[in-house]
Amino acid sequence: MKARASWQLFTIMAEFIEATEYLSEIRPAVSIYGSARLKPNTKYYKLAQKIARKLSDEGFAVISGGGPGIMEAANKGAHGGQAPSVGLNIELPHEQSGNRYQDIMLRFRHFFTRKVTFVKNSDAVIVMPGGFGTLDELSEVLTLIQTKKSRLVPIILVGTTFWQGLLDWFRDELLAMKLIGPHDLELIQVIDDPDEVRDAVLRFYEKQDAGKKKPVKAQDDDMFYL
């Protein structure tokens, strides 16, 4: 039992080391989250592909989960652009197989090391419609920024109709009960137009540094909880 636990720790460390080696110079970068179940003929797949292409052409590497659906759309859009298309693949018993639009492909056994890698290497987060996994990834980013365990980055939800119920619940229940503060809601933007998504990311960094449109490479202390 002890040997098995020790080996698991080694595999976790190996995943962190490999991700750091491959991605340390892949900056700036944007992560795109969303459902693996949305097909190429759906509007959100097409939107994700357009957004990824526009951000890639601005010099942002695009990071996805490497699988089908929105992940494939993000990699496909970036693959045709100017910056790398990156997939952080997860080993699952049935669902996920890697899509063919990844310039850089990493494979993870552990969800939490994968999520850390997403957050650590993301200079913006775009969240398309998705299920429990997407909600988990969104909650992770919001929690880490809210608690100042991660640096502030743009968080953009795409799909007003899809997200409105959740945002109403945030305001009517969480904020009303003072479980979150008004400034926590300001962490989120809702934008449906691909050009406006791109412009929002660029504008965020223009405000941080008037002379630069894109973030510089993050320092090691950008993430404190590793």
N, C-alpha and C positions, 0 to 999 in steps of 0.2 A: 504493500500500500504506500509506504514512504517512497519507494523507488518510483512508483507511478506518479505520485504527486510531484516529485522532483523533476521527472521527465516532462511533465506538463508545464512546469515553470520554465524549463529550457525552451520548449516550443513557443511559449508566449514571448520570451525574450528574443528568440530568433525572428519572430514576426515583426516586432518593433525594430530590430536592427535592420532587417531587410527593407522595410518600408522607409526607414530613414535614409538608407543608402541610395535607394532608387529615386526618392522624391525630394531630397533636400535642395536640389537645384531646379526643381520644376515649379517655379514661382514667377509671377503670381498665378493663383489657381482658384477656380470656382467649383464647388461641389453642386451637383444636381441630384436631388432625391425624387423618388416617385415609384409608382407601382410597377411590378414586373408583369402585371396582367393586362396592361393596356396595349392594344394591337396597333400596328403601323397605320391602319386606316382611321384611327381615332384622332380627334382634334388635339388632345393633349400630347400625344406622341409627336404630332407634327409641330406643335408649339415648342416642345422641348428640343426638337432637332433644330429649329430656327434660332432659338435662344442660344443653344450651344455654339452654333456656327458664328453668330454675331460676336459672342464673347471670345471665341477662339481667334477670330480675325482681329480682335483688339489686343491679342497677345496673352490672353488668359488660358492656361491649361484647363481642361475640363475633366473633372473627376466624377465618376459614377460608380455604382455598385458592380458594374461589369456584366450584368445579366441581361435578360430580355426586357421588353416593355419600355418604360421611360428611360431605364438605364441604357438600353441599346440606342434609343433616340438621341440621348445626350452624347454618347460616344460617336455615333454616326455623324452628327452635326459637327463635332469637333474634328473628326477624322478628315473632313473635307476642308478644314480651316487652316490657320497659320500656326497654332499652338498644339501641344501634344494632347492626345485623347488617352485618358488614364482609367483603368478599371480596377477596383478593389473587390475582387471576387471572394465569395464565401462558399465554403464546402457545405452543401446541404444534401440530405438523403435522396430527395426527389426533385425539387423544383429547379434549382438554378444551374444553367450551363452558360459559359462565357460567350459573349457576342463577339463578332469578328471585326469590330471597328476600334479595337484597343491598340494604341501604339505602345503603351506600357501596361502590362498585366501583372498584378500581384494577387496571390491567393492566400486567404486567411482561413484558419480553422475556428477562430474565436471571434464572436461578434464584438466583444468589448474592445479588443485590440484594433479591429477594423474601424469601429466608431471613433476611437481616439485618433487613428490615422486620418480619417476624414476631417475631424475638427482641427487638428494640428496643422493641416496643410491647406486649409480653406481660407481664402481672403474674401469670400462671399458665399452665401448659401442660397440656392434656388430650390424651392420645394413645390413640386407638381403634385396633383392628386395621387393619393396612395392609401394603403391600408395600415395595419398595425405597425409594420416595419417603418414606414414613412413617418408615422406619428411618433414612434420611438426616437427616430433620428432628429426630428424637429424638436422634441422635448429635451433631448440631450443638449442640443446647441443652445436653446433658450436658457436652460438651467445653468450651463457653464458660463454664459455671458452674464446672466442675472447675478450670479454669485461671484463674478469677477475672477473665475478660474480660467477663463479664456478671454482673449482680447475681443473688442467690439468689432464685428463685421456686419455688412448688410445681410439681412434675412428677408427674402422676398418670396411670398406665396403667390403662385400663379393659378388662377381659377377662382374668381370672385364668388361665383355661385356655389362652387364646391366648399370653399373655406368659410363662407359667411356664418353658417350655424355655429362652428367652433369659435369664431371670433365673438359672436354674440354671447356665447356661454362664458368666454373669458371675461367679457365686460359685465354681463348681468349677474353672474354668480361669483367668479373669483375676485373681481375687482370690488363688487358690492360687499362681499364679506371681508374685504381687506386682506385676502390671501395673496394678492399681488398688488403692486403699486401702479399708478397711472403711467409712470415712466417705463414699466415693463411692457406695456402694450405698444409703446413707441419703438420697441426693438423690431417690430414687424411692419413690413410694407406689403400691400396687395396690389399687384400689377399684372395685367393680362397681355399687354402688347410687347412683343419681343424687343422692339427698338427702345421702349421705355424701360424695360428690364436692364438692358445694356447701359442705358444712360444713367439709371439710378446707381449702378455699381460704380461707374466712372465718376459720377458726381460726389459720391461718398468720399472717394479718395482725393478728389480735387479740393474738397473742404478741409481734409486733413493736411494736405500739403499743396498749396496753390501752384507749385511748380511741377507737380507730377500727377499724371492721370492714373497711374497704377501703383499698387503698394510695393514697397521694397521687400526683399526676402526677410521673413520673420526670424527673430532671434530665438534662441533656445528658451528664454524665459517667457515667451508668449503663452506657453502652457505651463501652469504651475502644478497640475495634479498628476503628472506622469510619475 
